[in-house]
Amino acid sequence: MLELVLAIATGCAAPADPRPAPFDLTYLPRATGSVIAARPAELLKRGGAPDKAFTDTARRSLAALFALFDGDLKAAPVPALSDVDTIVTSALFTLGIETNPDGTSAFNFVGMSSGVVRTAKPFDWTNCVKKWFPKAEAVKHAGRAYFRVPFGVGEAKGHLAFFVPDDRTLVFETDADELKALLGRLEKKLESPAPPGWDEVNRDLLAVCHDTAAAGWLKAPPVPKRAIDRALVTVARESTSLALGFSAGDDTRLHFVAHTKTADAARSVSESLKLTLEDMADTDDIGPMGKLFGATKVKRDKTTVRATGTLEGNLLRRLLDPTGGD
C-alpha cells in the first residue's frame, strides 16, 4: 500500500521548472542604481562561443583593473568563464539624450560598485585574494571575516573589500563600509532588498533592473527634437523602475517591465515603448535583434507596463557566432 501511495504522489507531483534557478541577491552588498546579472557558463554554451577568447578578454580587463589597486591577476588562477555559474553586479551607467556635439545620444557604462561571482564548482577564492592583493588585510565585522585592500586614486582614498561566504562565492565591494553593512544584515538574518521587477527577470540568462529615480543617470533636454528621443525620455522620466530579461535556447525571449506611479504615467510609457520598439525593429545596424524587437508586444496593467517578444531559434548563437548558424 505504501508503495502505491508513493507512486501516486510521485505521478501527481508538479513538473520541475525547466528554467534556471533565480539569481541570488543574498550577498550583493547594494542593489541600487542598476543590478546586472548574467550566467556566463550557460551563455557560452547556448551561444556556441569559444570560451578561451571571451575568458582572455575578461582577464585582460581584470588585469588592468587590479593594477589600479596594486593587485596582480597573474599571481593566482582565475576561473574560466565556462566555470562561472552566475555574476551579479551593482553597476552605474549614464544616458545622455541629444547630448553629443552632433546632437546624437550617448549611453555610457561608468563602472561597478559591487558584485558577486559564483562558480559552478568549489574554487579557492580565499587563497586567490591573498595572492592577487598582497596588501590585503584580514579583518572581522559582525562575526565574519573579510579582506580589506587599501587604495588611493588622487585625493580619493578608501578600501576595496572582498568576502568569501562559501567555497563557490566571491563578493567584492568598492566601499568597505557597504560590505560591513551587508555583514550586519547577514548577522541579523535580514533579506537583501530586491529592485522592482526583479522577480520577473531573475531566471533569465541576462537580467537587468534599473532605478530610474537614481540621481544623475539621465541627461536630456526638456523636449528632445527627435520623436524617438522624446519616447525614450518619456519611458525614463515617467517610470519608477525598469527591468529587462533575455534568454535564448530553442527559442529567444525578451521581456521588459516598467513600473510607474500612476495609470496615466503607465499609458504614456506604454505608447512611448511601442514607438521605441518600432524604431528599433526598423534599424539595420542591430542585425537579427530587429526581428525580435518587431515581435515584441506591449501590454499595460494599471501602473505596470510589460513588453514580451519571442522568436523561434537561438538568436544568441547568431549574435555571438554569426558564422555558426543556429
Secondary structure, DSSP 4 states (H G I P E B T S, - for coil): -HHHHHHHHHHHSPPPP-SPPPPP-TT-S---SEEEEE-HHHHHHHHT--HHHHHHHHHHHHHHHHHTTT--GGGS----GGGEEEEEEEEEEEEESS-STTS--EEEEEEEEEEEEEESS---HHHHHHHH-TT-EEEEETTEEEEEEEEEETTEEEEEEEEEEETTEEEEESSHHHHHHHHHHHHTTPPPPPPTTHHHHTTSSEEEEEETTSTTSEE--SS-SSHHHHHHHHHHHHEEEEEEEEEESSEEEEEEEEEESSHHHHHHHHHHHHHHHHHHHT-GGGTTHHHHHHT-EEEEETTEEEEEEEEES-HHHHHH-TTT--
